[in-house]
């Protein structure tokens, strides 16, 4: 397995992963059915 690339936030910020989790669909703001909150929380905890 390869390592996840990390970048620094700003000049003095922390090193963070370039890989992110898009969470737009975890909100009902964008239309469509209301998401299952339990499933959304489980996705974040994995």
MMTF fields as JSON, N, C-alpha, C and O atoms, coordinates in Angstrom:
{
  "mmtfVersion": "1.0.0",
  "mmtfProducer": "UNKNOWN",
  "numBonds": 183,
  "numAtoms": 184,
  "numGroups": 46,
  "numChains": 1,
  "numModels": 1,
  "chainsPerModel": [1],
  "groupsPerChain": [46],
  "chainIdList": ["A"],
  "bondAtomList": [4, 2, 8, 6, 12, 10, 16, 14, 20, 18, 24, 22, 28, 26, 32, 30, 36, 34, 40, 38, 44, 42, 48, 46, 52, 50, 56, 54, 60, 58, 64, 62, 68, 66, 72, 70, 76, 74, 80, 78, 84, 82, 88, 86, 92, 90, 96, 94, 100, 98, 104, 102, 108, 106, 112, 110, 116, 114, 120, 118, 124, 122, 128, 126, 132, 130, 136, 134, 140, 138, 144, 142, 148, 146, 152, 150, 156, 154, 160, 158, 164, 162, 168, 166, 172, 170, 176, 174, 180, 178],
  "bondOrderList": [1, 1, 1, 1, 1, 1, 1, 1, 1, 1, 1, 1, 1, 1, 1, 1, 1, 1, 1, 1, 1, 1, 1, 1, 1, 1, 1, 1, 1, 1, 1, 1, 1, 1, 1, 1, 1, 1, 1, 1, 1, 1, 1, 1, 1],
  "groupList": [{"groupName": "UNK", "atomNameList": ["N", "CA", "C", "O"], "elementList": ["N", "C", "C", "O"], "formalChargeList": [0, 0, 0, 0], "bondAtomList": [1, 0, 2, 1, 3, 2], "bondOrderList": [1, 1, 2], "singleLetterCode": "X", "chemCompType": "L-PEPTIDE LINKING"}],
  "groupTypeList": [0, 0, 0, 0, 0, 0, 0, 0, 0, 0, 0, 0, 0, 0, 0, 0, 0, 0, 0, 0, 0, 0, 0, 0, 0, 0, 0, 0, 0, 0, 0, 0, 0, 0, 0, 0, 0, 0, 0, 0, 0, 0, 0, 0, 0, 0],
  "groupIdList": [1, 2, 3, 4, 5, 6, 7, 8, 9, 10, 11, 12, 13, 14, 15, 16, 17, 18, 19, 20, 21, 22, 23, 24, 25, 26, 27, 28, 29, 30, 31, 32, 33, 34, 35, 36, 37, 38, 39, 40, 41, 42, 43, 44, 45, 46],
  "secStructList": [7, 7, 7, 7, 7, 3, 3, 3, 1, 6, 6, 6, 7, 7, 3, 3, 3, 1, 7, 7, 7, 7, 7, 4, 4, 4, 1, 4, 4, 4, 1, 1, 1, 7, 7, 7, 2, 2, 2, 2, 2, 2, 2, 2, 2, 7],
  "xCoordList": [0.848, 0.0, 0.896, 1.909, 0.526, 1.336, 0.915, -0.207, 1.83, 1.546, 0.675, 0.742, -0.132, -0.966, -0.109, 0.577, -0.149, 0.609, 0.081, -1.129, 0.999, 0.616, 1.128, 2.149, 0.406, 0.798, 0.722, 0.038, 1.425, 1.385, 0.362, 0.322, -0.462, -1.448, -0.767, -0.346, -0.661, -0.006, 1.492, 2.043, 2.153, 3.606, 3.988, 5.046, 3.143, 3.483, 2.42, 2.442, 1.504, 0.403, 0.774, 1.906, -0.174, 0.072, 0.159, -0.318, 0.77, 0.81, -0.494, -0.869, -1.177, -2.453, -2.471, -1.711, -3.331, -3.479, -4.114, -4.979, -3.686, -4.326, -5.683, -6.535, -5.879, -7.122, -8.181, -7.923, -9.359, -10.414, -11.729, -11.879, -12.657, -13.987, -14.987, -15.152, -15.648, -16.681, -17.954, -18.451, -18.464, -19.605, -20.872, -21.819, -20.905, -22.086, -23.363, -24.398, -23.311, -24.51, -24.908, -25.921, -24.13, -24.504, -25.399, -25.718, -25.799, -26.656, -27.866, -27.755, -28.998, -30.195, -30.267, -31.212, -29.281, -29.265, -29.248, -29.824, -28.603, -28.413, -29.562, -29.422, -30.677, -31.834, -31.755, -30.78, -32.786, -32.836, -33.333, -33.722, -33.32, -33.828, -32.942, -31.744, -33.531, -32.776, -31.861, -32.33, -30.564, -29.628, -29.832, -30.326, -29.442, -29.509, -28.333, -27.179, -28.621, -27.564, -26.669, -25.456, -27.246, -26.464, -25.448, -24.301, -25.865, -24.966, -23.875, -22.723, -24.224, -23.231, -22.16, -20.97, -22.576, -21.623, -20.729, -19.528, -21.307, -20.514, -19.459, -18.344, -19.787, -18.815, -17.63, -16.498, -17.875, -16.81, -15.913, -14.702, -16.498, -15.742, -14.864, -13.973, -15.089, -14.299, -12.881, -12.066],
  "yCoordList": [-1.177, 0.0, 1.243, 1.28, 2.242, 3.454, 4.451, 4.409, 5.338, 6.359, 7.459, 7.739, 8.073, 9.192, 10.451, 10.736, 11.199, 12.432, 13.467, 13.62, 14.17, 15.222, 16.563, 16.643, 17.624, 18.987, 19.837, 19.478, 20.952, 21.855, 22.942, 23.512, 23.231, 24.306, 25.628, 25.849, 26.494, 27.779, 27.611, 26.543, 28.667, 28.611, 27.922, 27.296, 28.025, 27.461, 26.485, 26.09, 26.103, 25.257, 23.793, 23.405, 22.987, 21.557, 20.829, 21.322, 19.661, 18.773, 17.983, 17.386, 17.982, 17.276, 16.424, 16.669, 15.44, 14.561, 15.315, 16.164, 15.009, 15.59, 14.945, 15.517, 13.761, 13.03, 13.618, 13.817, 13.896, 14.476, 13.739, 12.905, 14.041, 13.438, 14.538, 15.481, 14.423, 15.389, 15.097, 13.971, 16.091, 15.869, 16.605, 16.716, 17.111, 17.855, 17.031, 17.561, 15.762, 14.929, 14.5, 13.823, 14.884, 14.596, 15.703, 15.723, 16.614, 17.724, 17.764, 17.441, 18.15, 18.255, 19.608, 19.862, 20.47, 21.797, 21.713, 22.571, 20.7, 20.579, 19.876, 19.515, 19.668, 19.03, 17.52, 16.956, 16.892, 15.436, 14.97, 15.777, 13.664, 13.126, 13.527, 13.756, 13.609, 13.919, 12.737, 11.604, 12.989, 11.891, 11.261, 11.898, 10.0, 9.271, 9.716, 9.436, 10.4, 10.946, 9.844, 10.029, 8.712, 7.607, 7.105, 6.825, 6.994, 6.542, 7.576, 7.212, 8.855, 9.916, 9.892, 10.016, 9.734, 9.691, 8.461, 8.539, 7.33, 6.096, 6.281, 5.781, 6.992, 7.225, 8.042, 7.79, 9.014, 9.87, 9.107, 9.325, 8.215, 7.472, 6.372, 5.882, 5.973, 4.866, 5.297, 4.51],
  "zCoordList": [0.0, 0.0, 0.0, 0.698, -0.77, -0.832, 0.244, 0.749, 0.578, 1.589, 0.999, -0.198, 1.834, 1.411, 1.419, 2.401, 0.328, 0.213, 1.207, 1.377, 1.854, 2.803, 2.319, 1.635, 2.681, 2.351, 3.623, 4.581, 3.619, 4.759, 4.497, 3.407, 5.486, 5.372, 5.698, 6.833, 4.716, 4.929, 5.127, 4.86, 5.596, 5.796, 7.093, 7.169, 8.119, 9.429, 9.932, 11.098, 9.071, 9.492, 9.612, 9.322, 10.036, 10.216, 8.877, 7.855, 8.903, 7.746, 7.743, 8.752, 6.611, 6.506, 5.24, 4.303, 5.225, 4.075, 2.915, 3.129, 1.666, 0.49, 0.241, -0.439, 0.79, 0.619, 1.544, 2.732, 1.016, 1.828, 1.669, 0.775, 2.517, 2.468, 2.138, 2.911, 1.005, 0.644, 1.437, 1.432, 2.099, 2.993, 2.551, 3.33, 1.308, 0.855, 0.975, 1.379, 0.637, 0.647, 2.054, 2.231, 3.044, 4.428, 4.971, 6.16, 4.107, 4.486, 3.561, 2.378, 4.08, 3.246, 2.531, 1.783, 2.756, 2.143, 0.62, -0.048, 0.067, -1.374, -2.071, -3.24, -1.42, -2.043, -1.952, -1.455, -2.433, -2.377, -1.028, -0.183, -0.83, 0.429, 1.612, 1.448, 2.783, 3.984, 4.289, 4.393, 4.433, 4.676, 6.049, 6.98, 6.15, 7.416, 8.287, 7.962, 9.38, 10.234, 10.798, 10.903, 11.157, 11.704, 10.679, 11.026, 9.43, 8.368, 8.104, 7.87, 8.138, 7.926, 9.014, 8.722, 10.25, 11.377, 11.261, 11.517, 10.878, 10.712, 9.633, 9.777, 8.545, 7.47, 7.939, 7.525, 8.794, 9.3, 10.269, 10.296, 11.061, 12.077, 11.506, 12.199, 10.266, 9.685, 9.459, 8.979]
}
